[in-house]
Amino acid sequence: MTQGKIAPFDAADYLDSEEMMAEYLAACLEDPNPDVFIAALADVAKAKGMAEVARASGLGRESLYKALATGAHPRHETIRKVVGALGLKMTIAASAPAKAPRGAGRRKTGTSGPHLPAAE
């Protein structure tokens, strides 16, 4: 019996829309290992076209490859340029509803709340 060859998996083959790229990067950003996000950024840049991403980000193609290589530690500025060149943006969101600080919602005796002008 002959064994069939299995093609290596390449995430870039499945990143065919900005929505898919954004979801993939967001999922990888949740991993505590920063190399996962950098590898995902490289996958997305490959899917979009490295030359196009390099041009749009203002980076040289070689610099882009180096910044997104395994084990690289790109500067935040470089990551922002690449993300912007991909037509995406980075945002921060609360992970869970924040608990009210202790004592919040309680009024101290003798206070009337915000100081508003007196009604005439």
Phi and psi in degrees as a GROMACS rama.xvg file:
@    title "Ramachandran Plot"
@    xaxis  label "Phi"
@    yaxis  label "Psi"
@TYPE xy
-94.1565  143.122  THR-2
-90.3297  133.253  GLN-3
-79.9951  150.496  GLY-4
-86.1295  140.988  LYS-5
-104.426  127.735  ILE-6
-71.6724  141.835  ALA-7
-64.3233  145.51  PRO-8
-73.171  134.148  PHE-9
-132.524  108.583  ASP-10
-57.0897  -30.9959  ALA-11
-58.2367  -27.3537  ALA-12
-66.2709  -19.0783  ASP-13
-109.844  -2.38002  TYR-14
-94.5256  79.4835  LEU-15
-107.947  7.95553  ASP-16
-148.838  158.073  SER-17
-62.884  -33.9556  GLU-18
-63.9469  -44.0219  GLU-19
-64.9184  -41.7032  MET-20
-62.6983  -43.768  MET-21
-64.2553  -43.8602  ALA-22
-64.1033  -41.9208  GLU-23
-62.3111  -47.4001  TYR-24
-65.0022  -40.7421  LEU-25
-62.6216  -41.9254  ALA-26
-65.1058  -41.9436  ALA-27
-71.044  -29.0896  CYS-28
-66.6612  -23.7414  LEU-29
-74.9513  -16.6737  GLU-30
-70.8357  135.873  ASP-31
-67.707  -16.6093  PRO-32
-87.2125  112.97  ASN-33
-63.3407  -21.6968  PRO-34
-64.5681  -27.5733  ASP-35
-64.4624  -44.4951  VAL-36
-66.774  -41.5921  PHE-37
-63.7815  -40.957  ILE-38
-63.7245  -39.9312  ALA-39
-65.7454  -39.5055  ALA-40
-61.8869  -38.713  LEU-41
-64.89  -41.3137  ALA-42
-59.9343  -45.3028  ASP-43
-67.0626  -41.4541  VAL-44
-62.9792  -38.7728  ALA-45
-64.4645  -42.2139  LYS-46
-63.75  -36.9615  ALA-47
-78.896  -28.0852  LYS-48
113.322  109.289  GLY-49
-57.7908  -41.4444  MET-50
-63.428  -42.3191  ALA-51
-65.2887  -42.7715  GLU-52
-66.2087  -41.3114  VAL-53
-60.2614  -46.7327  ALA-54
-62.875  -47.5453  ARG-55
-67.5528  -28.0605  ALA-56
-88.2905  -13.7312  SER-57
82.8339  10.0916  GLY-58
-98.4083  152.6  LEU-59
-71.4221  152.042  GLY-60
-58.9366  -43.435  ARG-61
-62.9322  -40.6332  GLU-62
-64.0393  -38.2517  SER-63
-64.0504  -46.1481  LEU-64
-58.8592  -43.6852  TYR-65
-65.3357  -41.5573  LYS-66
-64.7637  -30.3651  ALA-67
-104.456  9.72822  LEU-68
-72.8771  155.648  ALA-69
-55.8221  130.233  THR-70
84.3895  -1.70172  GLY-71
-73.114  154.552  ALA-72
-126.479  73.9565  HIS-73
-66.4526  150.97  PRO-74
-69.7153  155.683  ARG-75
-57.0399  -40.3827  HIS-76
-58.3102  -41.0332  GLU-77
-66.6329  -43.8159  THR-78
-61.1034  -44.3063  ILE-79
-61.4669  -41.664  ARG-80
-62.2776  -43.5328  LYS-81
-66.5939  -45.876  VAL-82
-59.806  -43.8814  VAL-83
-62.8484  -39.5433  GLY-84
-65.9606  -23.4013  ALA-85
-82.7945  -3.14318  LEU-86
81.0891  21.2427  GLY-87
-120.164  172.157  LEU-88
-141.765  155.086  LYS-89
-98.0005  136.634  MET-90
-134.329  162.494  THR-91
-115.704  138.858  ILE-92
-135.392  150.897  ALA-93
-66.0428  139.228  ALA-94
-81.8203  -25.024  SER-95
-156.332  157.426  ALA-96
-56.8149  132.917  PRO-97
-72.8049  141.116  ALA-98
-77.8518  143.685  LYS-99
-67.1154  140.89  ALA-100
-60.2079  154.184  PRO-101
-56.3825  132.884  ARG-102
86.4667  -5.50536  GLY-103
-67.62  142.575  ALA-104
89.8388  -12.6579  GLY-105
-93.0046  139.779  ARG-106
-100.975  137.842  ARG-107
-76.7829  144.992  LYS-108
-62.3289  133.701  THR-109
91.3738  1.54055  GLY-110
-102.784  150.243  THR-111
-114.356  12.0241  SER-112
88.1141  -155.009  GLY-113
-61.8393  146.209  PRO-114
-80.9237  111.429  HIS-115
-111.496  152.892  LEU-116
-63.4069  146.575  PRO-117
-66.2574  140.297  ALA-118
-73.4529  141.701  ALA-119
